[in-house]
Every structure is written in structure tokens, then in C-alpha cells.
Amino acid sequence: MNTFLNYLGIAALFALVLLPVLVGVARERRIDRELREAERDRSTRPPQTTDAARPVRVARRPYVRSWARI
């Protein structure tokens, strides 16, 4: 019975250590799959340039050399 509990404890420790690794691998595979699907959709559809937004022109403040001269 003692040997069984020792093996069970070691198996639990391995599971505890490997669980974050397995979750990370599953997440990376999901992200890779989504990126591949997005790339596939992008390559099959023609680019839509007519609906593109116009660039926004921002009025910029002149550069001040020091924060003390504001």
C-alpha cells in the first residue's frame, strides 16, 4: 500500500508540473490554427481597397526640448 501511494504521489506531482505546459501547447496550437485560417481567407478573397478608411491627419504640437518649457 505504501508503494502504491508513493507512485500515486509522484504521478500527481508530474501532472501538476506538466499541466501548465500542456495548456500552453494547446493554446499555441489553437492560435496557429486561427492564423492559418485567417491567412487562407485572406488569400482567397481579393483585397478591398474601396472601403478602406482615409488616413487621419492629426495636428501635432511643436516639439518642446524640455518638459520645463511647456
C-alpha positions as CSV (number, residue, x, y, z in Angstrom):
1,M,0.0,0.0,0.0
2,N,2.9,2.3,0.8
3,T,4.4,1.8,-2.7
4,F,1.1,2.5,-4.4
5,L,0.8,5.8,-2.5
6,N,4.3,6.7,-3.4
7,Y,3.7,6.1,-7.1
8,L,0.4,8.0,-6.8
9,G,2.2,10.9,-5.3
10,I,4.8,11.0,-7.9
11,A,2.2,10.8,-10.7
12,A,0.3,13.7,-9.1
13,L,3.5,15.8,-9.0
14,F,4.2,15.1,-12.6
15,A,0.7,16.0,-13.5
16,L,1.0,19.2,-11.5
17,V,4.2,20.2,-13.3
18,L,3.1,19.2,-16.8
19,L,-0.4,20.7,-16.7
20,P,0.7,24.3,-17.5
21,V,2.9,23.0,-20.3
22,L,0.0,21.1,-21.9
23,V,-2.3,24.0,-21.5
24,G,0.2,26.3,-23.2
25,V,0.8,23.9,-26.1
26,A,-3.0,23.6,-26.7
27,R,-3.3,27.4,-26.7
28,E,-0.4,27.8,-29.1
29,R,-1.9,25.2,-31.5
30,R,-5.3,27.0,-31.3
31,I,-3.6,30.3,-32.2
32,D,-1.7,28.7,-35.0
33,R,-4.9,27.2,-36.4
34,E,-6.7,30.5,-36.3
35,L,-3.8,32.3,-38.0
36,R,-3.7,29.7,-40.8
37,E,-7.5,30.0,-41.3
38,A,-7.2,33.8,-41.4
39,E,-4.3,33.6,-43.9
40,R,-6.4,31.2,-46.1
41,D,-9.4,33.5,-46.0
42,R,-7.2,36.5,-46.9
43,S,-5.6,34.7,-49.8
44,T,-8.9,33.6,-51.3
45,R,-10.7,37.0,-51.1
46,P,-9.5,39.9,-53.2
47,P,-8.3,42.9,-51.1
48,Q,-11.0,45.6,-50.6
49,T,-9.4,48.9,-51.2
50,T,-12.6,50.8,-51.9
51,D,-13.9,50.5,-48.4
52,A,-10.6,51.4,-46.8
53,A,-10.7,54.3,-44.3
54,R,-8.9,57.5,-45.2
55,P,-5.8,58.3,-43.2
56,V,-6.4,60.6,-40.3
57,R,-4.4,63.8,-40.1
58,V,-3.5,64.8,-36.6
59,A,-2.5,68.3,-35.7
60,R,0.8,67.9,-33.8
61,R,2.2,70.2,-31.1
62,P,5.6,71.5,-31.9
63,Y,8.4,69.7,-30.3
64,V,9.5,71.1,-27.0
65,R,13.1,70.4,-26.0
66,S,12.4,70.2,-22.3
67,W,9.4,69.4,-20.2
68,A,10.1,72.5,-18.1
69,R,9.5,74.8,-21.1
70,I,5.8,74.0,-21.6
